[in-house]
Amino acid sequence: MPCTLLIADDHWVVRQALRTVVAGRPDLIVVGEAADGFQAVELSDKLKPDLMLLDISLPGISGMQVLEQLNTRAVSPAVIVFTMHPADQYARHVRSLGAKGFLSKDSDAGTILITLDRIMKGEIVFPLQPNPEKTRRKQAPRRTVDLLSKREEEVLRGLVRGERNAAIAQHLGISSKTISTYRRRLFEKLNVENNAELVAFATRSGLI
């Protein structure tokens, strides 16, 4: 019996590319596509797919929040996170949320199919993690985190979960413009240049 697959990504081109990758496999059938996080959860509940390829950065609710919601279901797909974000900064966190695999959007068709094959066999497929000794040397001092206000830390957690500014703003009851100001302030205080470095900092500091 073929294995069923749900693709959750907000870019139509990506969804079509993934369909093309699995098109020649009679043992893999794409049963649905989701363009946002809410739709990913809804279609998972409705279609009961065996597998889900899930982007982290989705409109509505983020891929992280999708994973959290799927964890509450009695039956849920084996989720493979498919993202442009670096594995060393996201893989550990999504694994803790129940993901069964992690794929970079730079992966070629062969790597994608091999990963799907392994997960269909019940394996958990994640990239090798950084050397623990190197991670310890790079750890940020806790006192840096203590410089953040409660609201800055709330915004930081939202960004780390992959939420968009509008979603964080709605949750906190403030404007998207204010979230942008907090984001800029976080970058300055923590001496980071992008969201990936922000996630790395949060991981080293024990915030996620």
C-alpha positions as a Python dict, from the first residue, in 0.01 Angstrom:
ca = {
    (1, 'M'): (0, 0, 0),
    (2, 'P'): (146, 342, -97),
    (3, 'C'): (264, 583, 171),
    (4, 'T'): (68, 911, 175),
    (5, 'L'): (238, 1251, 193),
    (6, 'L'): (117, 1600, 282),
    (7, 'I'): (331, 1897, 172),
    (8, 'A'): (314, 2215, 384),
    (9, 'D'): (497, 2515, 237),
    (10, 'D'): (377, 2866, 156),
    (11, 'H'): (556, 2875, -179),
    (12, 'W'): (369, 2715, -470),
    (13, 'V'): (695, 2656, -660),
    (14, 'V'): (839, 2454, -370),
    (15, 'R'): (524, 2243, -341),
    (16, 'Q'): (529, 2168, -712),
    (17, 'A'): (900, 2084, -705),
    (18, 'L'): (839, 1833, -425),
    (19, 'R'): (549, 1681, -618),
    (20, 'T'): (784, 1635, -913),
    (21, 'V'): (1045, 1467, -693),
    (22, 'V'): (803, 1198, -571),
    (23, 'A'): (603, 1170, -896),
    (24, 'G'): (793, 865, -1020),
    (25, 'R'): (749, 670, -698),
    (26, 'P'): (444, 439, -694),
    (27, 'D'): (497, 384, -321),
    (28, 'L'): (456, 758, -244),
    (29, 'I'): (138, 955, -310),
    (30, 'V'): (92, 1327, -239),
    (31, 'V'): (-259, 1354, -94),
    (32, 'G'): (-263, 1728, -20),
    (33, 'E'): (-88, 2063, -3),
    (34, 'A'): (-104, 2325, 270),
    (35, 'A'): (-3, 2688, 215),
    (36, 'D'): (-16, 2795, 581),
    (37, 'G'): (13, 2650, 929),
    (38, 'F'): (-359, 2634, 1004),
    (39, 'Q'): (-421, 2446, 680),
    (40, 'A'): (-138, 2205, 760),
    (41, 'V'): (-307, 2103, 1086),
    (42, 'E'): (-653, 2092, 927),
    (43, 'L'): (-543, 1872, 635),
    (44, 'S'): (-341, 1647, 865),
    (45, 'D'): (-653, 1585, 1073),
    (46, 'K'): (-870, 1535, 765),
    (47, 'L'): (-644, 1330, 537),
    (48, 'K'): (-445, 1137, 801),
    (49, 'P'): (-125, 1127, 588),
    (50, 'D'): (161, 897, 682),
    (51, 'L'): (423, 1169, 621),
    (52, 'M'): (436, 1548, 620),
    (53, 'L'): (705, 1770, 468),
    (54, 'L'): (677, 2086, 677),
    (55, 'D'): (840, 2427, 639),
    (56, 'I'): (923, 2617, 960),
    (57, 'S'): (824, 2964, 836),
    (58, 'L'): (455, 2946, 749),
    (59, 'P'): (182, 3212, 753),
    (60, 'G'): (-92, 3175, 1013),
    (61, 'I'): (95, 2962, 1264),
    (62, 'S'): (457, 2858, 1228),
    (63, 'G'): (587, 2510, 1159),
    (64, 'M'): (696, 2490, 1523),
    (65, 'Q'): (338, 2552, 1634),
    (66, 'V'): (210, 2297, 1383),
    (67, 'L'): (439, 2039, 1546),
    (68, 'E'): (313, 2135, 1890),
    (69, 'Q'): (-49, 2089, 1779),
    (70, 'L'): (21, 1757, 1608),
    (71, 'N'): (172, 1633, 1935),
    (72, 'T'): (-175, 1656, 2091),
    (73, 'R'): (-330, 1425, 1831),
    (74, 'A'): (-379, 1054, 1888),
    (75, 'V'): (-275, 994, 1527),
    (76, 'S'): (-37, 1224, 1341),
    (77, 'P'): (205, 1199, 1046),
    (78, 'A'): (578, 1148, 1068),
    (79, 'V'): (697, 1506, 1012),
    (80, 'I'): (1009, 1593, 815),
    (81, 'V'): (1102, 1958, 855),
    (82, 'F'): (1197, 2099, 514),
    (83, 'T'): (1354, 2440, 554),
    (84, 'M'): (1616, 2693, 446),
    (85, 'H'): (1718, 2745, 810),
    (86, 'P'): (2049, 2591, 931),
    (87, 'A'): (2026, 2244, 1082),
    (88, 'D'): (2267, 2321, 1366),
    (89, 'Q'): (2035, 2594, 1492),
    (90, 'Y'): (1694, 2431, 1444),
    (91, 'A'): (1729, 2052, 1426),
    (92, 'R'): (1755, 1990, 1800),
    (93, 'H'): (1449, 2203, 1874),
    (94, 'V'): (1220, 2053, 1608),
    (95, 'R'): (1328, 1705, 1714),
    (96, 'S'): (1220, 1786, 2070),
    (97, 'L'): (881, 1886, 1927),
    (98, 'G'): (838, 1545, 1765),
    (99, 'A'): (978, 1585, 1413),
    (100, 'K'): (1118, 1262, 1267),
    (101, 'G'): (1357, 1422, 1020),
    (102, 'F'): (1522, 1739, 897),
    (103, 'L'): (1594, 1834, 536),
    (104, 'S'): (1755, 2147, 395),
    (105, 'K'): (1586, 2309, 96),
    (106, 'D'): (1927, 2282, -68),
    (107, 'S'): (1890, 1901, -69),
    (108, 'D'): (1888, 1729, -406),
    (109, 'A'): (1609, 1493, -517),
    (110, 'G'): (1807, 1183, -423),
    (111, 'T'): (1865, 1302, -67),
    (112, 'I'): (1497, 1387, -26),
    (113, 'L'): (1385, 1044, -147),
    (114, 'I'): (1643, 859, 65),
    (115, 'T'): (1528, 1052, 373),
    (116, 'L'): (1162, 972, 301),
    (117, 'D'): (1252, 605, 249),
    (118, 'R'): (1434, 588, 582),
    (119, 'I'): (1151, 755, 771),
    (120, 'M'): (897, 522, 608),
    (121, 'K'): (1103, 240, 760),
    (122, 'G'): (1065, 397, 1104),
    (123, 'E'): (1405, 566, 1129),
    (124, 'I'): (1468, 914, 1269),
    (125, 'V'): (1685, 1116, 1030),
    (126, 'F'): (1872, 1424, 1149),
    (127, 'P'): (2207, 1576, 1049),
    (128, 'L'): (2505, 1525, 1275),
    (129, 'Q'): (2506, 1780, 1555),
    (130, 'P'): (2800, 2011, 1633),
    (131, 'N'): (3081, 1895, 1860),
    (132, 'P'): (2963, 1945, 2223),
    (133, 'E'): (3301, 2088, 2324),
    (134, 'K'): (3274, 2356, 2055),
    (135, 'T'): (2920, 2431, 2164),
    (136, 'R'): (3033, 2479, 2524),
    (137, 'R'): (3308, 2718, 2415),
    (138, 'K'): (3055, 2926, 2223),
    (139, 'Q'): (2797, 2942, 2502),
    (140, 'A'): (2671, 3292, 2572),
    (141, 'P'): (2692, 3412, 2936),
    (142, 'R'): (2358, 3404, 3115),
    (143, 'R'): (2401, 3768, 3217),
    (144, 'T'): (2340, 3870, 2853),
    (145, 'V'): (1993, 3715, 2870),
    (146, 'D'): (1931, 3896, 3197),
    (147, 'L'): (1971, 4227, 3012),
    (148, 'L'): (1649, 4157, 2822),
    (149, 'S'): (1317, 4291, 2942),
    (150, 'K'): (1024, 4052, 2984),
    (151, 'R'): (866, 4183, 2664),
    (152, 'E'): (1193, 4149, 2470),
    (153, 'E'): (1219, 3790, 2584),
    (154, 'E'): (858, 3724, 2473),
    (155, 'V'): (937, 3866, 2128),
    (156, 'L'): (1257, 3661, 2117),
    (157, 'R'): (1067, 3340, 2188),
    (158, 'G'): (818, 3420, 1911),
    (159, 'L'): (1096, 3481, 1660),
    (160, 'V'): (1269, 3160, 1763),
    (161, 'R'): (945, 2965, 1707),
    (162, 'G'): (950, 3093, 1350),
    (163, 'E'): (646, 3320, 1393),
    (164, 'R'): (606, 3623, 1171),
    (165, 'N'): (596, 3976, 1313),
    (166, 'A'): (218, 4003, 1263),
    (167, 'A'): (152, 3679, 1455),
    (168, 'I'): (375, 3784, 1746),
    (169, 'A'): (209, 4127, 1750),
    (170, 'Q'): (-139, 3975, 1764),
    (171, 'H'): (-40, 3739, 2045),
    (172, 'L'): (116, 4017, 2253),
    (173, 'G'): (-146, 4280, 2171),
    (174, 'I'): (93, 4529, 2014),
    (175, 'S'): (159, 4652, 1660),
    (176, 'S'): (379, 4485, 1398),
    (177, 'K'): (584, 4805, 1386),
    (178, 'T'): (658, 4768, 1758),
    (179, 'I'): (767, 4408, 1700),
    (180, 'S'): (1011, 4533, 1434),
    (181, 'T'): (1150, 4778, 1690),
    (182, 'Y'): (1193, 4501, 1948),
    (183, 'R'): (1356, 4278, 1685),
    (184, 'R'): (1608, 4551, 1597),
    (185, 'R'): (1677, 4608, 1967),
    (186, 'L'): (1735, 4235, 2023),
    (187, 'F'): (1983, 4224, 1735),
    (188, 'E'): (2174, 4515, 1890),
    (189, 'K'): (2170, 4383, 2248),
    (190, 'L'): (2267, 4027, 2153),
    (191, 'N'): (2512, 4128, 1879),
    (192, 'V'): (2348, 3912, 1610),
    (193, 'E'): (2275, 3994, 1247),
    (194, 'N'): (1985, 3765, 1149),
    (195, 'N'): (1717, 3529, 1283),
    (196, 'A'): (1940, 3223, 1246),
    (197, 'E'): (2199, 3375, 1481),
    (198, 'L'): (1916, 3474, 1715),
    (199, 'V'): (1801, 3109, 1732),
    (200, 'A'): (2159, 2997, 1796),
    (201, 'F'): (2186, 3242, 2085),
    (202, 'A'): (1853, 3129, 2232),
    (203, 'T'): (1961, 2763, 2209),
    (204, 'R'): (2296, 2825, 2379),
    (205, 'S'): (2127, 3029, 2653),
    (206, 'G'): (1871, 2760, 2730),
    (207, 'L'): (1572, 2968, 2618),
    (208, 'I'): (1454, 2686, 2387),
}
